Amino acid sequence: MHRSRPAWSGRASKTLPPVLILGLLIGVWYLTSKVQFDNQLSRNQFQPYPHDVVRKGFLISRNLTEMLRSLWQTAQVALIGLALAIAVGVFLALLMSLARPIERTLYPYAVVLQTLPIVAITPMMIIWFGSGQLSRVSVCVLIAIFPIITNSLFGLKAAERGQRDLFRLHGAGRAIRLVKLDLPGSLPAMFTGFRISSGLSVVGAIVGEFFFKSGAVGIGSRIQTYTVRSETAKLMAAISMTAVMGIVIFLFFGWLANRVTSSWRSDPVSGR
């Protein structure tokens, strides 16, 4: 007779390894800072201790407020760009799934968008639209849209031929097949694309800000300023903030995917 494992044991097995790895990395960080730099001045300039990063980046209210305001500016751009990329990307995938000629016509241009480097896109956006919100959001859309298109299109075309034949046998039209078969079946693939693009939108917003010399000051601009001033502790704090923001957005789409696709994954007979 097998004993059931307590709930806390399952949670610990999931959370303990990442925590141990984090502790190991922090230990290596302390060690390399101590060994490589024998005086406080050079250490602060090149590789400060973790507690110095926390103190200067998060415990000094002026610095924390400065970075949080900039992070909020970047988050707005990333989220708006991601929302537009989702809307446009899913629409284009739906359009391409309707007919093979449409896919052959549009898909090569989606591939072109994927191959364009962000350092080439951003200056063009500034020339065309200025350095305002439109340019910043446009960069995020162009960077984030390709995984959404490809994953959504893959999901929309993933239904088995037997399932499609069954719908046709019952006289279901193209619209009914799309709503009842293709869209529900494509949700897992779609949300995979959303999660991938969530990180890309954050990267696009931050890297794009390196080129914007006017307008709202985002966290990317702060990172650039801290780099020039050799304020390494504040630089590392700003980078950690952006990482947390990207992780939060990624986890949100993971949670949303579980909620939305739970009914699709349920037992088709009992519905439970």
C-alpha positions in Angstrom: 0.0 0.0 0.0 1.5 3.3 -1.1 1.4 6.3 1.1 0.4 9.6 -0.6 3.0 12.3 -0.5 2.1 15.5 1.3 1.2 18.5 -0.7 4.1 20.5 0.6 6.5 17.8 -0.6 5.4 18.3 -4.2 5.7 22.1 -4.0 9.1 21.8 -2.4 10.4 19.5 -5.2 9.4 22.2 -7.7 10.7 25.3 -5.9 13.7 24.0 -4.0 16.0 23.3 -7.1 15.6 26.9 -8.5 16.2 28.4 -5.1 19.3 26.3 -4.6 20.7 27.4 -8.0 19.9 31.0 -7.1 21.8 30.7 -3.8 24.7 29.0 -5.7 24.9 31.9 -8.2 24.8 34.5 -5.5 27.6 32.7 -3.7 29.7 32.6 -6.9 28.9 36.3 -7.4 30.2 37.2 -3.9 33.3 35.0 -4.5 34.3 36.5 -7.9 33.7 40.0 -6.6 36.0 39.4 -3.7 38.7 37.6 -5.6 38.8 39.7 -8.8 38.7 43.2 -7.2 40.9 43.8 -4.2 39.5 47.3 -3.3 36.0 48.7 -2.8 36.3 51.4 -5.5 37.1 49.0 -8.4 34.6 46.5 -7.0 31.8 49.1 -7.0 32.6 50.1 -10.5 32.8 46.7 -12.1 31.1 44.0 -10.0 29.6 45.2 -6.7 28.4 42.8 -4.1 24.8 41.6 -4.3 23.9 43.5 -1.1 25.3 46.7 -2.6 23.0 46.2 -5.6 20.1 45.8 -3.3 21.0 48.8 -1.1 21.7 51.3 -3.9 18.9 50.0 -6.2 16.1 49.2 -3.9 16.7 50.7 -0.4 17.5 54.2 -1.5 14.0 55.6 -2.2 15.1 58.2 -4.8 16.8 55.5 -6.9 13.9 53.1 -6.5 11.3 55.7 -7.5 13.4 56.8 -10.5 13.7 53.2 -11.8 10.0 52.3 -11.0 8.8 55.3 -13.0 11.0 54.3 -15.9 10.0 50.7 -15.7 6.3 51.7 -15.8 7.0 53.7 -19.0 8.6 50.7 -20.6 5.9 48.3 -19.4 3.2 50.4 -21.0 5.0 50.3 -24.4 5.7 46.6 -24.1 2.1 45.7 -23.1 0.5 47.9 -25.8 2.9 46.5 -28.4 2.2 42.9 -27.3 -1.5 43.4 -27.4 -1.4 44.8 -30.9 1.0 42.0 -32.0 -1.5 39.5 -30.7 -4.4 41.1 -32.4 -2.7 41.5 -35.8 -0.8 38.2 -35.6 -3.9 36.1 -34.8 -5.8 37.9 -37.5 -3.1 37.3 -40.1 -2.9 33.6 -39.1 -6.7 33.3 -39.4 -6.5 34.8 -42.9 -3.7 32.5 -44.0 -5.5 29.5 -42.6 -8.5 30.1 -44.9 -6.6 29.4 -48.2 -3.2 28.1 -49.2 -2.7 31.0 -51.8 -3.2 33.6 -49.0 -0.6 31.8 -46.9 1.9 31.7 -49.8 1.4 35.4 -50.4 1.6 36.7 -46.8 3.9 34.3 -45.0 7.2 35.3 -46.7 6.7 38.9 -45.4 6.2 37.5 -41.9 9.6 35.8 -42.3 11.2 39.0 -43.5 9.9 40.8 -40.3 11.6 38.1 -38.2 15.0 38.6 -40.0 15.1 42.3 -39.6 17.5 43.3 -36.7 16.0 45.6 -34.1 19.0 48.0 -34.4 18.0 48.5 -38.1 14.2 48.8 -37.4 14.3 51.4 -34.6 16.1 54.2 -36.5 13.6 53.8 -39.4 10.7 54.1 -37.0 12.2 57.3 -35.6 12.6 58.7 -39.1 9.1 57.8 -40.1 7.1 58.5 -36.9 9.4 60.5 -34.7 10.4 59.5 -31.2 7.0 59.3 -29.6 4.9 56.5 -28.4 3.9 55.3 -31.9 7.5 54.5 -32.8 8.2 52.7 -29.6 5.1 50.6 -29.9 5.7 49.9 -33.5 9.1 48.4 -32.7 7.6 46.1 -30.2 4.9 44.9 -32.6 7.5 44.2 -35.3 9.7 42.2 -32.9 6.9 40.3 -31.2 4.5 39.4 -34.1 6.3 36.5 -35.8 6.0 33.8 -33.1 2.3 34.7 -32.8 1.7 34.3 -36.5 3.6 31.0 -36.8 2.2 29.4 -33.6 -1.3 30.5 -34.3 -1.1 29.3 -37.9 0.3 25.9 -36.8 -2.5 25.5 -34.3 -5.2 26.4 -36.8 -4.0 23.8 -39.2 -3.3 21.1 -36.6 -6.8 19.5 -36.6 -6.8 16.0 -37.9 -8.3 15.3 -41.3 -10.8 12.8 -39.8 -12.2 15.6 -37.5 -12.6 17.9 -40.5 -14.3 15.2 -42.5 -16.7 14.6 -39.6 -17.7 18.2 -39.5 -18.2 18.3 -43.3 -20.3 15.1 -43.0 -22.6 16.9 -40.6 -22.9 19.9 -43.0 -20.8 22.3 -41.0 -19.7 25.3 -43.0 -16.2 26.9 -42.9 -17.3 29.4 -40.1 -18.6 26.6 -37.9 -15.5 24.5 -38.4 -13.4 27.5 -37.5 -15.3 28.3 -34.3 -16.0 24.8 -33.1 -12.8 22.9 -34.3 -9.9 25.0 -35.5 -9.9 27.8 -32.9 -10.3 25.6 -29.8 -7.7 23.3 -31.1 -5.3 26.1 -31.8 -5.4 27.7 -28.3 -2.4 25.8 -26.8 -0.2 26.7 -29.8 -1.5 30.3 -29.7 -0.6 30.8 -26.1 2.8 29.3 -26.7 3.3 32.1 -29.2 2.0 34.7 -26.8 4.4 33.6 -24.1 7.4 33.7 -26.5 6.3 37.1 -27.8 5.8 38.5 -24.2 9.6 38.3 -23.7 10.3 39.7 -27.1 8.1 42.7 -26.6 10.0 43.6 -23.4 13.3 43.2 -25.2 12.0 45.3 -28.1 10.8 48.1 -25.7 14.1 48.2 -23.8 16.5 48.0 -26.7 14.4 50.4 -28.7 14.8 53.0 -26.0 18.5 53.1 -26.6 17.8 55.0 -29.7 15.1 57.4 -28.3 16.9 60.5 -27.1 13.7 62.5 -26.3 10.3 61.8 -24.8 9.5 59.5 -21.8 12.5 58.0 -20.1 12.1 54.3 -20.0 14.1 51.7 -18.1 16.2 51.1 -21.3 17.3 54.8 -21.2 18.2 54.4 -17.5 20.3 51.3 -18.2 22.2 53.3 -20.9 22.7 56.2 -18.5 23.9 54.0 -15.7 26.3 52.3 -18.1 27.9 55.6 -19.2 28.2 56.7 -15.6 29.6 53.4 -14.4 26.9 53.1 -11.8 27.1 49.4 -11.9 25.0 48.7 -8.8 22.1 50.7 -10.2 22.6 49.1 -13.6 22.3 45.6 -12.1 19.2 46.7 -10.2 17.6 48.0 -13.3 18.4 44.9 -15.2 16.9 42.7 -12.5 13.7 44.8 -12.6 13.3 44.2 -16.3 13.9 40.5 -15.8 11.2 40.4 -13.2 8.8 42.3 -15.5 9.4 39.9 -18.3 8.9 36.9 -16.0 5.6 38.3 -14.6 4.2 38.8 -18.1 5.3 35.3 -19.1 3.8 33.7 -16.1 0.6 35.6 -16.6 0.1 34.1 -20.1 0.9 30.7 -18.6 -1.8 31.1 -16.1 -4.2 32.5 -18.7 -3.5 29.6 -21.0 -4.4 27.1 -18.3 -7.6 28.9 -17.6 -8.7 29.3 -21.2 -7.7 25.9 -22.4 -8.9 23.9 -19.4 -12.3 23.3 -20.9 -10.7 22.3 -24.2 -8.5 19.8 -22.4 -11.4 18.3 -20.5 -12.9 14.9 -21.2 -14.9 15.3 -24.5 -17.5 12.8 -23.2 -18.2 13.8 -19.7 -16.9 17.4 -20.0 -15.0 17.1 -16.7 
